[in-house]
């Protein structure tokens, strides 16, 4: 299988520069843990970046950026696959999904719950990445404790405030 060419030859460098510039701003706030970038594409021709952030409800929030042919795919795990009360949890998530802006909830690999979106490569800027990361962190922090209490109650104990 041959990989499709990227939108243009500068997309990888442009996205890497945006991620680095965004990272400098977030490091000052103390929430950003680390940024990892795979220099080589995967078997589908996609390049990847991992952004690790510190959360309050969820200790580590990891956001994956995947540069595809014409889009940047953004993915954040909210929680692993639920083991209990799936119907109640999925109803809660569907109701929450209706109010999300710019991202949506999805069942992902191994039935985990994810926040995802895809934007055209030309739309990615430091400001747009900041919006996506900010929304991802906000939504994970909002959804995670309730979703974990419903779907994995034995693993999750709500933090005292």
mmCIF file of the C-alpha atoms, coordinates in Angstrom:
data_MODEL
# 
_entry.id   MODEL 
# 
loop_
_atom_site.group_PDB 
_atom_site.id 
_atom_site.type_symbol 
_atom_site.label_atom_id 
_atom_site.label_alt_id 
_atom_site.label_comp_id 
_atom_site.label_asym_id 
_atom_site.label_entity_id 
_atom_site.label_seq_id 
_atom_site.pdbx_PDB_ins_code 
_atom_site.Cartn_x 
_atom_site.Cartn_y 
_atom_site.Cartn_z 
_atom_site.occupancy 
_atom_site.B_iso_or_equiv 
_atom_site.pdbx_formal_charge 
_atom_site.auth_seq_id 
_atom_site.auth_comp_id 
_atom_site.auth_asym_id 
_atom_site.auth_atom_id 
_atom_site.pdbx_PDB_model_num 
ATOM 1   C CA . UNK A 1 1   ? 0.000   0.000  0.000  1.00 0.00 ? 1   UNK A CA 1 
ATOM 2   C CA . UNK A 1 2   ? 1.433   3.376  -0.950 1.00 0.00 ? 2   UNK A CA 1 
ATOM 3   C CA . UNK A 1 3   ? 0.744   6.401  1.157  1.00 0.00 ? 3   UNK A CA 1 
ATOM 4   C CA . UNK A 1 4   ? -0.999  9.421  -0.302 1.00 0.00 ? 4   UNK A CA 1 
ATOM 5   C CA . UNK A 1 5   ? 1.087   12.585 -0.494 1.00 0.00 ? 5   UNK A CA 1 
ATOM 6   C CA . UNK A 1 6   ? 0.626   15.256 2.153  1.00 0.00 ? 6   UNK A CA 1 
ATOM 7   C CA . UNK A 1 7   ? -1.281  18.442 1.343  1.00 0.00 ? 7   UNK A CA 1 
ATOM 8   C CA . UNK A 1 8   ? 2.037   20.098 0.533  1.00 0.00 ? 8   UNK A CA 1 
ATOM 9   C CA . UNK A 1 9   ? 5.651   19.379 1.305  1.00 0.00 ? 9   UNK A CA 1 
ATOM 10  C CA . UNK A 1 10  ? 5.805   21.788 4.251  1.00 0.00 ? 10  UNK A CA 1 
ATOM 11  C CA . UNK A 1 11  ? 2.942   20.451 6.390  1.00 0.00 ? 11  UNK A CA 1 
ATOM 12  C CA . UNK A 1 12  ? 5.183   18.465 8.758  1.00 0.00 ? 12  UNK A CA 1 
ATOM 13  C CA . UNK A 1 13  ? 7.532   21.390 9.373  1.00 0.00 ? 13  UNK A CA 1 
ATOM 14  C CA . UNK A 1 14  ? 4.630   23.839 9.714  1.00 0.00 ? 14  UNK A CA 1 
ATOM 15  C CA . UNK A 1 15  ? 2.773   21.657 12.234 1.00 0.00 ? 15  UNK A CA 1 
ATOM 16  C CA . UNK A 1 16  ? 5.961   21.014 14.192 1.00 0.00 ? 16  UNK A CA 1 
ATOM 17  C CA . UNK A 1 17  ? 6.628   24.770 14.388 1.00 0.00 ? 17  UNK A CA 1 
ATOM 18  C CA . UNK A 1 18  ? 3.046   25.421 15.564 1.00 0.00 ? 18  UNK A CA 1 
ATOM 19  C CA . UNK A 1 19  ? 3.332   22.717 18.250 1.00 0.00 ? 19  UNK A CA 1 
ATOM 20  C CA . UNK A 1 20  ? 6.683   24.076 19.471 1.00 0.00 ? 20  UNK A CA 1 
ATOM 21  C CA . UNK A 1 21  ? 5.435   27.663 19.633 1.00 0.00 ? 21  UNK A CA 1 
ATOM 22  C CA . UNK A 1 22  ? 2.233   26.570 21.397 1.00 0.00 ? 22  UNK A CA 1 
ATOM 23  C CA . UNK A 1 23  ? 4.322   24.481 23.830 1.00 0.00 ? 23  UNK A CA 1 
ATOM 24  C CA . UNK A 1 24  ? 6.431   27.475 24.834 1.00 0.00 ? 24  UNK A CA 1 
ATOM 25  C CA . UNK A 1 25  ? 3.261   29.332 25.878 1.00 0.00 ? 25  UNK A CA 1 
ATOM 26  C CA . UNK A 1 26  ? 1.807   26.387 27.839 1.00 0.00 ? 26  UNK A CA 1 
ATOM 27  C CA . UNK A 1 27  ? 5.068   25.543 29.617 1.00 0.00 ? 27  UNK A CA 1 
ATOM 28  C CA . UNK A 1 28  ? 4.927   28.924 31.329 1.00 0.00 ? 28  UNK A CA 1 
ATOM 29  C CA . UNK A 1 29  ? 1.575   27.948 32.894 1.00 0.00 ? 29  UNK A CA 1 
ATOM 30  C CA . UNK A 1 30  ? 2.974   24.713 34.351 1.00 0.00 ? 30  UNK A CA 1 
ATOM 31  C CA . UNK A 1 31  ? 0.329   22.398 32.826 1.00 0.00 ? 31  UNK A CA 1 
ATOM 32  C CA . UNK A 1 32  ? 2.421   21.032 29.974 1.00 0.00 ? 32  UNK A CA 1 
ATOM 33  C CA . UNK A 1 33  ? 4.410   17.937 30.826 1.00 0.00 ? 33  UNK A CA 1 
ATOM 34  C CA . UNK A 1 34  ? 6.150   17.020 27.601 1.00 0.00 ? 34  UNK A CA 1 
ATOM 35  C CA . UNK A 1 35  ? 5.831   16.988 23.841 1.00 0.00 ? 35  UNK A CA 1 
ATOM 36  C CA . UNK A 1 36  ? 6.963   14.019 21.770 1.00 0.00 ? 36  UNK A CA 1 
ATOM 37  C CA . UNK A 1 37  ? 7.221   13.956 17.992 1.00 0.00 ? 37  UNK A CA 1 
ATOM 38  C CA . UNK A 1 38  ? 7.807   10.921 15.805 1.00 0.00 ? 38  UNK A CA 1 
ATOM 39  C CA . UNK A 1 39  ? 10.235  12.036 13.126 1.00 0.00 ? 39  UNK A CA 1 
ATOM 40  C CA . UNK A 1 40  ? 9.188   9.310  10.676 1.00 0.00 ? 40  UNK A CA 1 
ATOM 41  C CA . UNK A 1 41  ? 5.684   8.600  9.402  1.00 0.00 ? 41  UNK A CA 1 
ATOM 42  C CA . UNK A 1 42  ? 3.789   5.468  10.402 1.00 0.00 ? 42  UNK A CA 1 
ATOM 43  C CA . UNK A 1 43  ? 2.863   2.758  7.888  1.00 0.00 ? 43  UNK A CA 1 
ATOM 44  C CA . UNK A 1 44  ? -0.012  4.929  6.596  1.00 0.00 ? 44  UNK A CA 1 
ATOM 45  C CA . UNK A 1 45  ? 2.190   7.973  6.041  1.00 0.00 ? 45  UNK A CA 1 
ATOM 46  C CA . UNK A 1 46  ? 0.901   9.864  9.104  1.00 0.00 ? 46  UNK A CA 1 
ATOM 47  C CA . UNK A 1 47  ? 3.158   11.895 11.385 1.00 0.00 ? 47  UNK A CA 1 
ATOM 48  C CA . UNK A 1 48  ? 2.408   12.028 15.122 1.00 0.00 ? 48  UNK A CA 1 
ATOM 49  C CA . UNK A 1 49  ? 2.858   14.339 18.100 1.00 0.00 ? 49  UNK A CA 1 
ATOM 50  C CA . UNK A 1 50  ? 1.990   13.559 21.734 1.00 0.00 ? 50  UNK A CA 1 
ATOM 51  C CA . UNK A 1 51  ? 1.161   16.358 24.140 1.00 0.00 ? 51  UNK A CA 1 
ATOM 52  C CA . UNK A 1 52  ? 1.110   15.389 27.819 1.00 0.00 ? 52  UNK A CA 1 
ATOM 53  C CA . UNK A 1 53  ? -0.621  17.760 30.208 1.00 0.00 ? 53  UNK A CA 1 
ATOM 54  C CA . UNK A 1 54  ? -1.237  17.726 33.931 1.00 0.00 ? 54  UNK A CA 1 
ATOM 55  C CA . UNK A 1 55  ? -4.869  17.603 34.959 1.00 0.00 ? 55  UNK A CA 1 
ATOM 56  C CA . UNK A 1 56  ? -6.696  17.888 38.234 1.00 0.00 ? 56  UNK A CA 1 
ATOM 57  C CA . UNK A 1 57  ? -9.426  15.236 37.913 1.00 0.00 ? 57  UNK A CA 1 
ATOM 58  C CA . UNK A 1 58  ? -7.361  13.084 35.545 1.00 0.00 ? 58  UNK A CA 1 
ATOM 59  C CA . UNK A 1 59  ? -3.681  13.205 36.478 1.00 0.00 ? 59  UNK A CA 1 
ATOM 60  C CA . UNK A 1 60  ? -2.327  13.069 32.906 1.00 0.00 ? 60  UNK A CA 1 
ATOM 61  C CA . UNK A 1 61  ? -4.209  14.153 29.809 1.00 0.00 ? 61  UNK A CA 1 
ATOM 62  C CA . UNK A 1 62  ? -2.535  12.979 26.613 1.00 0.00 ? 62  UNK A CA 1 
ATOM 63  C CA . UNK A 1 63  ? -3.495  14.549 23.313 1.00 0.00 ? 63  UNK A CA 1 
ATOM 64  C CA . UNK A 1 64  ? -2.408  12.868 20.082 1.00 0.00 ? 64  UNK A CA 1 
ATOM 65  C CA . UNK A 1 65  ? -2.031  14.933 16.931 1.00 0.00 ? 65  UNK A CA 1 
ATOM 66  C CA . UNK A 1 66  ? -1.829  12.973 13.691 1.00 0.00 ? 66  UNK A CA 1 
ATOM 67  C CA . UNK A 1 67  ? -0.956  14.745 10.463 1.00 0.00 ? 67  UNK A CA 1 
ATOM 68  C CA . UNK A 1 68  ? -2.865  13.005 7.722  1.00 0.00 ? 68  UNK A CA 1 
ATOM 69  C CA . UNK A 1 69  ? -3.047  13.739 4.012  1.00 0.00 ? 69  UNK A CA 1 
ATOM 70  C CA . UNK A 1 70  ? -5.127  16.889 4.322  1.00 0.00 ? 70  UNK A CA 1 
ATOM 71  C CA . UNK A 1 71  ? -6.103  17.074 7.986  1.00 0.00 ? 71  UNK A CA 1 
ATOM 72  C CA . UNK A 1 72  ? -4.777  17.082 11.510 1.00 0.00 ? 72  UNK A CA 1 
ATOM 73  C CA . UNK A 1 73  ? -6.620  14.473 13.585 1.00 0.00 ? 73  UNK A CA 1 
ATOM 74  C CA . UNK A 1 74  ? -6.832  15.255 17.301 1.00 0.00 ? 74  UNK A CA 1 
ATOM 75  C CA . UNK A 1 75  ? -7.568  12.511 19.852 1.00 0.00 ? 75  UNK A CA 1 
ATOM 76  C CA . UNK A 1 76  ? -7.686  12.442 23.653 1.00 0.00 ? 76  UNK A CA 1 
ATOM 77  C CA . UNK A 1 77  ? -8.581  9.437  25.790 1.00 0.00 ? 77  UNK A CA 1 
ATOM 78  C CA . UNK A 1 78  ? -11.224 10.315 28.353 1.00 0.00 ? 78  UNK A CA 1 
ATOM 79  C CA . UNK A 1 79  ? -11.291 6.875  29.980 1.00 0.00 ? 79  UNK A CA 1 
ATOM 80  C CA . UNK A 1 80  ? -10.579 3.204  29.272 1.00 0.00 ? 80  UNK A CA 1 
ATOM 81  C CA . UNK A 1 81  ? -13.341 0.812  28.275 1.00 0.00 ? 81  UNK A CA 1 
ATOM 82  C CA . UNK A 1 82  ? -16.149 0.802  30.841 1.00 0.00 ? 82  UNK A CA 1 
ATOM 83  C CA . UNK A 1 83  ? -16.782 -2.432 32.738 1.00 0.00 ? 83  UNK A CA 1 
ATOM 84  C CA . UNK A 1 84  ? -20.066 -1.560 34.440 1.00 0.00 ? 84  UNK A CA 1 
ATOM 85  C CA . UNK A 1 85  ? -23.268 0.416  33.807 1.00 0.00 ? 85  UNK A CA 1 
ATOM 86  C CA . UNK A 1 86  ? -22.523 0.820  30.083 1.00 0.00 ? 86  UNK A CA 1 
ATOM 87  C CA . UNK A 1 87  ? -26.058 1.858  29.107 1.00 0.00 ? 87  UNK A CA 1 
ATOM 88  C CA . UNK A 1 88  ? -26.199 4.577  31.768 1.00 0.00 ? 88  UNK A CA 1 
ATOM 89  C CA . UNK A 1 89  ? -22.687 5.747  30.889 1.00 0.00 ? 89  UNK A CA 1 
ATOM 90  C CA . UNK A 1 90  ? -23.338 5.844  27.131 1.00 0.00 ? 90  UNK A CA 1 
ATOM 91  C CA . UNK A 1 91  ? -26.537 7.831  27.725 1.00 0.00 ? 91  UNK A CA 1 
ATOM 92  C CA . UNK A 1 92  ? -24.599 10.310 29.864 1.00 0.00 ? 92  UNK A CA 1 
ATOM 93  C CA . UNK A 1 93  ? -21.912 10.598 27.153 1.00 0.00 ? 93  UNK A CA 1 
ATOM 94  C CA . UNK A 1 94  ? -24.459 11.082 24.355 1.00 0.00 ? 94  UNK A CA 1 
ATOM 95  C CA . UNK A 1 95  ? -26.150 13.874 26.291 1.00 0.00 ? 95  UNK A CA 1 
ATOM 96  C CA . UNK A 1 96  ? -22.750 15.503 26.953 1.00 0.00 ? 96  UNK A CA 1 
ATOM 97  C CA . UNK A 1 97  ? -21.779 15.059 23.295 1.00 0.00 ? 97  UNK A CA 1 
ATOM 98  C CA . UNK A 1 98  ? -24.644 17.308 22.175 1.00 0.00 ? 98  UNK A CA 1 
ATOM 99  C CA . UNK A 1 99  ? -23.155 20.251 24.082 1.00 0.00 ? 99  UNK A CA 1 
ATOM 100 C CA . UNK A 1 100 ? -19.506 19.899 23.055 1.00 0.00 ? 100 UNK A CA 1 
ATOM 101 C CA . UNK A 1 101 ? -18.007 22.534 20.762 1.00 0.00 ? 101 UNK A CA 1 
ATOM 102 C CA . UNK A 1 102 ? -15.298 21.595 18.286 1.00 0.00 ? 102 UNK A CA 1 
ATOM 103 C CA . UNK A 1 103 ? -14.808 18.042 19.579 1.00 0.00 ? 103 UNK A CA 1 
ATOM 104 C CA . UNK A 1 104 ? -17.018 14.995 19.912 1.00 0.00 ? 104 UNK A CA 1 
ATOM 105 C CA . UNK A 1 105 ? -17.048 11.852 22.021 1.00 0.00 ? 105 UNK A CA 1 
ATOM 106 C CA . UNK A 1 106 ? -16.377 8.518  20.344 1.00 0.00 ? 106 UNK A CA 1 
ATOM 107 C CA . UNK A 1 107 ? -15.716 4.899  21.208 1.00 0.00 ? 107 UNK A CA 1 
ATOM 108 C CA . UNK A 1 108 ? -12.153 4.211  20.162 1.00 0.00 ? 108 UNK A CA 1 
ATOM 109 C CA . UNK A 1 109 ? -9.548  1.478  20.320 1.00 0.00 ? 109 UNK A CA 1 
ATOM 110 C CA . UNK A 1 110 ? -10.334 -1.305 22.757 1.00 0.00 ? 110 UNK A CA 1 
ATOM 111 C CA . UNK A 1 111 ? -13.701 0.391  23.499 1.00 0.00 ? 111 UNK A CA 1 
ATOM 112 C CA . UNK A 1 112 ? -12.143 3.334  25.330 1.00 0.00 ? 112 UNK A CA 1 
ATOM 113 C CA . UNK A 1 113 ? -13.937 6.691  25.354 1.00 0.00 ? 113 UNK A CA 1 
ATOM 114 C CA . UNK A 1 114 ? -12.216 9.462  23.382 1.00 0.00 ? 114 UNK A CA 1 
ATOM 115 C CA . UNK A 1 115 ? -12.647 13.104 22.439 1.00 0.00 ? 115 UNK A CA 1 
ATOM 116 C CA . UNK A 1 116 ? -11.826 13.544 18.751 1.00 0.00 ? 116 UNK A CA 1 
ATOM 117 C CA . UNK A 1 117 ? -11.873 16.071 15.944 1.00 0.00 ? 117 UNK A CA 1 
ATOM 118 C CA . UNK A 1 118 ? -10.251 16.669 12.599 1.00 0.00 ? 118 UNK A CA 1 
ATOM 119 C CA . UNK A 1 119 ? -9.314  20.019 11.086 1.00 0.00 ? 119 UNK A CA 1 
ATOM 120 C CA . UNK A 1 120 ? -7.829  20.941 7.704  1.00 0.00 ? 120 UNK A CA 1 
ATOM 121 C CA . UNK A 1 121 ? -4.047  21.345 7.852  1.00 0.00 ? 121 UNK A CA 1 
ATOM 122 C CA . UNK A 1 122 ? -4.331  24.926 6.614  1.00 0.00 ? 122 UNK A CA 1 
ATOM 123 C CA . UNK A 1 123 ? -6.449  25.886 9.640  1.00 0.00 ? 123 UNK A CA 1 
ATOM 124 C CA . UNK A 1 124 ? -3.899  24.817 12.252 1.00 0.00 ? 124 UNK A CA 1 
ATOM 125 C CA . UNK A 1 125 ? -2.323  27.785 13.968 1.00 0.00 ? 125 UNK A CA 1 
ATOM 126 C CA . UNK A 1 126 ? -1.041  28.391 17.480 1.00 0.00 ? 126 UNK A CA 1 
ATOM 127 C CA . UNK A 1 127 ? -4.410  29.949 18.382 1.00 0.00 ? 127 UNK A CA 1 
ATOM 128 C CA . UNK A 1 128 ? -6.398  27.053 16.888 1.00 0.00 ? 128 UNK A CA 1 
ATOM 129 C CA . UNK A 1 129 ? -4.207  24.464 18.653 1.00 0.00 ? 129 UNK A CA 1 
ATOM 130 C CA . UNK A 1 130 ? -4.638  26.419 21.882 1.00 0.00 ? 130 UNK A CA 1 
ATOM 131 C CA . UNK A 1 131 ? -8.443  26.262 21.441 1.00 0.00 ? 131 UNK A CA 1 
ATOM 132 C CA . UNK A 1 132 ? -8.382  22.512 20.766 1.00 0.00 ? 132 UNK A CA 1 
ATOM 133 C CA . UNK A 1 133 ? -6.087  21.718 23.690 1.00 0.00 ? 133 UNK A CA 1 
ATOM 134 C CA . UNK A 1 134 ? -8.023  24.006 26.011 1.00 0.00 ? 134 UNK A CA 1 
ATOM 135 C CA . UNK A 1 135 ? -11.331 22.414 25.019 1.00 0.00 ? 135 UNK A CA 1 
ATOM 136 C CA . UNK A 1 136 ? -9.863  18.912 25.352 1.00 0.00 ? 136 UNK A CA 1 
ATOM 137 C CA . UNK A 1 137 ? -8.553  19.590 28.849 1.00 0.00 ? 137 UNK A CA 1 
ATOM 138 C CA . UNK A 1 138 ? -11.794 21.282 29.935 1.00 0.00 ? 138 UNK A CA 1 
ATOM 139 C CA . UNK A 1 139 ? -14.006 18.480 28.615 1.00 0.00 ? 139 UNK A CA 1 
ATOM 140 C CA . UNK A 1 140 ? -11.827 15.674 30.014 1.00 0.00 ? 140 UNK A CA 1 
ATOM 141 C CA . UNK A 1 141 ? -11.768 17.316 33.437 1.00 0.00 ? 141 UNK A CA 1 
ATOM 142 C CA . UNK A 1 142 ? -15.554 17.768 33.287 1.00 0.00 ? 142 UNK A CA 1 
ATOM 143 C CA . UNK A 1 143 ? -16.484 14.306 31.975 1.00 0.00 ? 143 UNK A CA 1 
ATOM 144 C CA . UNK A 1 144 ? -13.800 12.045 33.476 1.00 0.00 ? 144 UNK A CA 1 
ATOM 145 C CA . UNK A 1 145 ? -14.903 11.842 37.136 1.00 0.00 ? 145 UNK A CA 1 
ATOM 146 C CA . UNK A 1 146 ? -18.560 11.105 36.399 1.00 0.00 ? 146 UNK A CA 1 
ATOM 147 C CA . UNK A 1 147 ? -17.774 8.719  33.547 1.00 0.00 ? 147 UNK A CA 1 
ATOM 148 C CA . UNK A 1 148 ? -15.231 6.805  35.648 1.00 0.00 ? 148 UNK A CA 1 
ATOM 149 C CA . UNK A 1 149 ? -17.623 6.623  38.614 1.00 0.00 ? 149 UNK A CA 1 
ATOM 150 C CA . UNK A 1 150 ? -20.239 5.110  36.295 1.00 0.00 ? 150 UNK A CA 1 
ATOM 151 C CA . UNK A 1 151 ? -18.135 2.824  34.119 1.00 0.00 ? 151 UNK A CA 1 
ATOM 152 C CA . UNK A 1 152 ? -15.196 1.855  36.341 1.00 0.00 ? 152 UNK A CA 1 
ATOM 153 C CA . UNK A 1 153 ? -16.342 2.530  39.909 1.00 0.00 ? 153 UNK A CA 1 
ATOM 154 C CA . UNK A 1 154 ? -13.895 0.055  41.470 1.00 0.00 ? 154 UNK A CA 1 
ATOM 155 C CA . UNK A 1 155 ? -10.945 1.944  39.931 1.00 0.00 ? 155 UNK A CA 1 
ATOM 156 C CA . UNK A 1 156 ? -12.124 5.472  40.538 1.00 0.00 ? 156 UNK A CA 1 
ATOM 157 C CA . UNK A 1 157 ? -12.600 7.252  43.795 1.00 0.00 ? 157 UNK A CA 1 
ATOM 158 C CA . UNK A 1 158 ? -13.682 10.864 43.442 1.00 0.00 ? 158 UNK A CA 1 
ATOM 159 C CA . UNK A 1 159 ? -11.090 13.266 44.781 1.00 0.00 ? 159 UNK A CA 1 
ATOM 160 C CA . UNK A 1 160 ? -11.996 15.326 47.826 1.00 0.00 ? 160 UNK A CA 1 
ATOM 161 C CA . UNK A 1 161 ? -11.873 19.041 47.126 1.00 0.00 ? 161 UNK A CA 1 
# 
